[in-house]
Amino acid sequence: MAGGLPSKARPEGRKHIDIPEFLRVIELHQEAIENAKHFYQARLAPEFNPFESIEPDERKLSRIVAWLLDPLGSHGQGGRFLGLFLETLGAPWPADVCEKATARTEFFVGNGSIDVYVKSACGILAIENKPWAGDQAKQLHRYFAHLAQAGLIKYCIVYLTEDGRDPPADSICESERTLRIEAEQLRLWSYPGKIVEWLTRCRNACRADRVVMFIDEFIRYIQQEFQGVRDMTTQEHLVEKVTGSPEMILPAMQVAFAGDAIRNKLLSMLHNQLETAVRKQGWIDVEWEMDAYSRDSYLGIDFSPKCPSKFGLQFEETRFRNPYYGAYKKDMTRADDGGVGSALVGLGQARQNDEWPWYRDASSRKRRSSAATEARNR
């Protein structure tokens, strides 16, 4: 039977919910949530997050992590948070060692610096923080060479990104990366994964209410920034609704499993609509490289063979996040932009680089590492 268990397998007395009914229930539940949020907005501010004002960049995120790891941090929890980090890593230090450890940011190494550096009698914990920016040439290779030359017996670098991806080959070659991972000297962590897991453990162990509130908001920021979850209140309520009703779990999982297919169908529909509109207007074509799991997904529209640029919409991050739009050159080897940048000045203030004569950030959230912006401007 489509949308549910066969009748013989369905538990006695349990109401069966198919997918259409499940979607109707969710729609009604979301409407109720929105009404409640509107009613209590002035008193509870459910969408408030102080990190919207702080606007963390790469350095600020490193400082927050280092502050939590610092036994002398003003959070007042001593080495408890550091100990929980190492437990999450699977390489714990004794409690007395954690209490005596030192933590700092931007530890100078050759012509670079390690973002977070924790030193103790048991070894070195280093965190290379890459939420947005790319690596420098041989960056991780140089850091490991420094740690090895220092004669340290135990050390570990946590390579921290938005999605737990591998470091690029120009930072550390594949063979060395494999060896370091096997030796547990290199760990690949993500903000939404291991960092949220660690922060949740810190929150539960923390004895200071003010710090608990800060950790809660930091977790919310991570989920919003790196998972694209813009309304945590609604998500939390929906999770409770689904998991609290056994008969809703099956249709919920069916909808979740269909998520990629739904997204791909919508993308295909958009692609077809754009091509139809382009033909109708007499323009040339649509350039299309859209993949939710790829960085720098983009679409471009070529209006005229006489114009040296195309209109472009590009996403810097996976899941179509951090979008920007503007005009980009058809011929990237061309030194000038054919006057496109000057012609578009009348549309308002924008940025430009060697490839994009005119472009604007289209994200409602302006947070982006300055290093990532500089990399795109080069």
C-alpha positions in Angstrom: 0.0 0.0 0.0 1.6 3.3 -1.1 2.5 5.7 1.7 2.3 3.2 4.6 2.8 -0.3 6.0 0.9 -3.2 4.6 -2.3 -3.7 6.6 -1.1 -6.9 8.2 2.0 -5.2 9.5 0.2 -2.2 10.9 -0.2 -2.3 14.7 -3.7 -2.8 15.9 -5.5 0.3 17.0 -2.9 2.7 15.5 -4.1 5.3 13.1 -2.5 5.2 9.7 -1.3 8.5 8.3 -0.4 8.7 4.6 1.8 11.4 3.1 -0.9 13.8 2.0 -2.5 13.7 5.5 1.0 14.1 7.1 1.6 17.2 5.0 -1.7 18.7 6.0 -1.0 18.0 9.7 2.4 19.7 9.4 0.9 22.7 7.6 -1.7 23.2 10.3 1.0 22.7 13.0 3.3 25.3 11.3 0.4 27.8 11.1 -0.2 27.3 14.8 3.5 27.9 15.6 3.5 31.1 13.5 0.4 32.4 15.3 1.9 31.6 18.7 5.2 33.3 17.7 3.4 36.4 16.6 1.4 36.4 19.9 4.4 36.0 22.2 7.0 37.9 20.0 7.2 40.9 22.2 7.9 38.9 25.4 9.9 36.0 24.2 11.7 37.2 21.0 12.0 33.5 19.7 14.0 34.5 16.6 16.5 36.7 18.6 20.2 35.7 18.3 22.9 38.1 19.5 25.4 36.6 17.0 23.5 38.5 14.3 25.0 41.7 15.7 28.4 40.2 16.4 28.7 38.9 12.8 31.5 36.4 13.5 34.2 36.0 10.9 36.9 33.3 11.0 39.0 35.0 13.6 36.1 35.7 15.9 34.9 32.1 15.7 38.5 30.9 16.6 38.5 33.3 19.6 35.1 31.9 20.8 36.4 28.3 20.5 39.7 29.2 22.2 37.9 31.0 25.0 35.8 27.9 25.7 38.9 25.7 25.7 40.9 28.0 27.9 40.9 26.8 31.6 41.4 30.4 32.6 38.5 31.7 30.5 35.9 34.0 32.1 33.3 31.2 31.6 34.5 30.0 35.0 34.4 26.3 34.2 38.1 25.7 34.4 39.3 22.8 32.2 35.8 21.2 32.0 35.1 22.3 28.4 38.6 21.3 27.2 38.1 17.9 28.7 34.8 17.5 27.0 36.4 18.5 23.7 39.1 15.9 24.0 36.5 13.2 25.1 34.5 14.1 21.9 37.8 13.7 20.0 38.3 10.3 21.6 41.7 11.3 23.0 41.1 12.5 26.6 43.6 14.1 28.9 43.5 13.7 32.7 41.4 16.4 34.5 44.4 17.9 36.2 46.2 18.2 32.9 43.2 20.0 31.4 43.2 22.4 34.3 46.8 23.4 33.7 46.7 23.6 29.9 47.2 26.9 28.0 45.1 28.0 25.1 45.7 30.8 22.6 44.8 31.9 19.1 47.0 32.6 16.1 50.1 30.6 17.2 52.8 31.7 14.8 54.3 29.0 12.7 56.8 30.0 9.9 54.9 32.3 7.5 51.5 31.4 8.9 49.7 30.8 12.2 47.6 28.1 13.7 44.1 29.4 14.6 43.7 27.7 18.0 46.7 26.2 19.9 46.3 24.3 23.2 49.4 23.1 25.0 49.6 20.7 27.9 51.8 18.1 29.5 50.0 15.5 27.4 50.7 17.1 24.0 49.3 19.7 21.6 45.8 20.2 20.4 45.6 22.5 17.3 42.6 23.7 15.5 42.8 24.9 11.9 39.5 26.9 11.5 38.2 26.9 7.9 34.5 27.8 7.9 34.7 29.8 4.7 38.2 30.5 3.5 40.5 28.2 1.6 44.0 26.9 2.6 47.3 28.5 1.8 49.8 26.5 -0.3 51.2 23.6 1.8 49.6 25.0 4.9 48.8 21.8 6.8 52.0 20.2 5.6 54.0 23.1 7.1 52.1 22.9 10.4 52.7 19.2 10.8 56.4 19.7 9.9 56.7 22.3 12.7 55.0 20.1 15.3 57.2 17.2 14.3 60.4 19.3 14.4 59.5 20.6 17.8 60.0 17.0 19.1 56.5 16.7 20.4 55.4 13.2 21.1 51.6 13.7 20.8 49.9 16.3 18.7 46.7 16.5 16.8 45.3 19.1 14.3 41.5 19.3 14.1 40.7 20.6 10.6 37.4 22.4 11.2 35.1 23.2 8.3 31.4 23.7 7.6 30.9 20.1 6.4 33.9 18.1 7.6 35.5 17.9 4.1 39.0 16.8 3.4 41.7 19.5 3.2 42.8 20.3 -0.4 45.7 18.6 -1.9 47.7 21.8 -2.2 47.5 22.1 1.6 48.6 18.5 2.3 49.1 15.8 -0.2 46.7 12.8 -0.2 49.3 10.3 0.9 50.4 12.4 3.9 46.8 13.2 4.7 45.9 9.5 4.8 48.9 8.8 7.1 48.1 11.6 9.5 44.4 10.5 9.7 45.4 6.9 10.4 47.9 8.1 13.1 45.0 10.2 14.6 47.1 13.3 14.1 44.6 14.8 11.8 40.8 14.9 12.5 38.2 16.3 10.1 35.4 18.0 12.0 32.4 20.1 11.0 30.7 22.9 12.8 27.2 21.3 12.6 28.6 17.9 13.5 31.3 17.5 16.1 31.4 21.1 17.3 27.6 21.1 18.0 28.0 17.7 19.8 30.8 19.2 21.9 28.9 22.4 22.7 25.8 20.4 23.7 28.0 18.4 26.2 29.5 21.7 27.4 26.0 23.1 27.9 24.8 20.1 29.9 27.9 20.2 32.1 28.1 24.0 32.6 27.2 25.3 36.1 26.8 29.0 35.1 23.4 29.9 33.6 24.8 32.9 31.8 27.3 30.7 30.0 24.7 28.1 29.2 22.6 30.9 27.5 25.7 31.9 25.4 26.4 28.3 24.4 22.7 27.9 23.4 22.9 31.0 21.2 26.2 29.8 19.7 24.7 26.5 18.7 21.7 28.3 17.1 24.2 30.5 15.2 26.0 27.4 13.9 22.8 25.7 12.8 21.6 28.8 11.1 24.9 29.7 9.4 26.2 26.2 8.3 23.0 24.2 8.0 20.7 26.9 6.5 18.2 26.5 9.4 16.7 30.0 9.6 13.9 29.2 12.1 15.1 26.9 14.9 11.9 27.3 16.9 9.8 25.9 14.1 12.2 23.1 13.4 12.4 22.1 17.1 8.6 22.0 17.3 8.3 19.9 14.1 10.8 17.4 15.4 8.9 17.1 18.6 5.6 16.7 16.7 7.0 14.0 14.4 9.0 12.0 17.0 6.1 12.2 19.5 3.7 10.5 17.2 4.7 7.0 16.0 2.2 7.0 13.1 3.9 10.1 11.7 7.4 8.8 11.6 7.0 6.7 8.4 5.5 9.4 6.2 8.0 11.9 7.7 10.9 9.6 6.7 9.4 9.1 3.2 9.3 12.8 2.7 12.8 13.2 4.0 14.2 10.5 1.7 12.5 12.3 -1.2 14.2 15.6 -0.3 16.9 15.4 -3.0 14.4 14.2 -5.6 12.1 17.2 -4.8 15.0 19.7 -4.9 16.2 18.2 -8.2 12.7 18.4 -9.7 12.4 22.0 -8.7 15.8 22.8 -10.2 14.8 21.1 -13.4 11.6 23.1 -13.6 13.5 26.3 -13.0 16.0 25.4 -15.7 13.2 24.7 -18.2 11.4 27.9 -17.3 14.6 30.0 -17.8 15.3 28.4 -21.2 11.7 29.0 -22.3 12.0 32.7 -21.2 15.4 33.1 -22.9 14.0 31.7 -26.2 10.9 33.9 -25.9 13.0 37.0 -25.4 15.4 36.2 -28.3 18.4 35.9 -26.1 21.2 33.4 -26.7 21.3 30.7 -24.0 21.3 29.7 -20.3 24.6 28.4 -18.7 23.6 26.0 -16.0 25.8 24.4 -13.3 23.5 23.9 -10.3 24.2 21.2 -7.7 23.1 21.6 -4.0 26.2 19.7 -2.8 28.8 21.6 -4.8 30.4 24.9 -4.0 30.2 27.7 -6.6 27.0 26.4 -8.2 25.9 29.0 -10.8 23.6 29.9 -13.6 24.3 32.5 -16.4 22.2 34.1 -19.0 23.8 35.3 -22.3 21.7 38.1 -23.7 23.6 39.2 -26.8 26.7 38.2 -28.8 27.7 41.8 -28.8 27.8 42.0 -25.0 31.2 40.9 -23.5 29.5 39.7 -20.2 26.7 37.5 -19.0 24.3 37.9 -16.2 25.3 35.5 -13.4 24.0 34.1 -10.1 26.5 32.1 -8.1 26.5 30.4 -4.7 29.8 30.3 -2.8 28.7 27.5 -0.4 26.9 24.2 -0.7 23.1 24.0 -0.4 22.8 27.2 -2.4 24.1 29.5 0.3 26.0 32.8 0.2 24.6 33.9 -3.2 25.8 36.9 -5.3 24.8 38.1 -8.7 26.1 40.4 -11.3 27.9 40.5 -14.7 30.8 38.2 -15.4 33.1 38.1 -18.5 32.5 35.6 -21.3 36.2 35.7 -22.0 38.2 35.5 -18.8 41.5 36.2 -20.6 40.2 39.5 -21.8 42.0 42.4 -19.9 39.1 44.8 -19.9 35.3 44.4 -19.3 34.1 46.2 -22.4 32.7 49.0 -20.3 30.2 46.8 -18.6 31.3 47.8 -15.1 30.9 51.5 -15.9 27.5 51.0 -17.5 26.1 49.2 -14.5 27.3 51.8 -12.0 23.9 53.5 -12.3 22.3 50.4 -10.7 24.0 51.2 -7.4 27.1 50.4 -5.4 28.7 47.0 -6.1 32.0 45.2 -6.1 34.2 44.1 -9.0 37.2 41.9 -9.7 39.0 40.5 -12.7 36.2 38.2 -13.6 33.1 40.1 -12.4 33.0 43.7 -13.6 30.0 44.3 -11.3 28.5 42.0 -8.6 26.5 42.3 -5.4 26.1 40.0 -2.4 22.5 38.6 -2.5 22.5 37.0 0.9 20.2 38.3 3.6 23.1 37.4 6.0 26.3 39.3 5.3 28.5 37.1 7.4 31.5 36.0 5.4 35.1 35.5 6.3 37.2 38.5 5.1 39.7 35.9 3.8 37.1 34.3 1.6 36.1 37.7 0.2 39.7 38.6 -0.5 40.2 35.2 -2.2 37.3 35.9 -4.6 38.6 39.4 -5.3 42.0 38.2 -6.4 
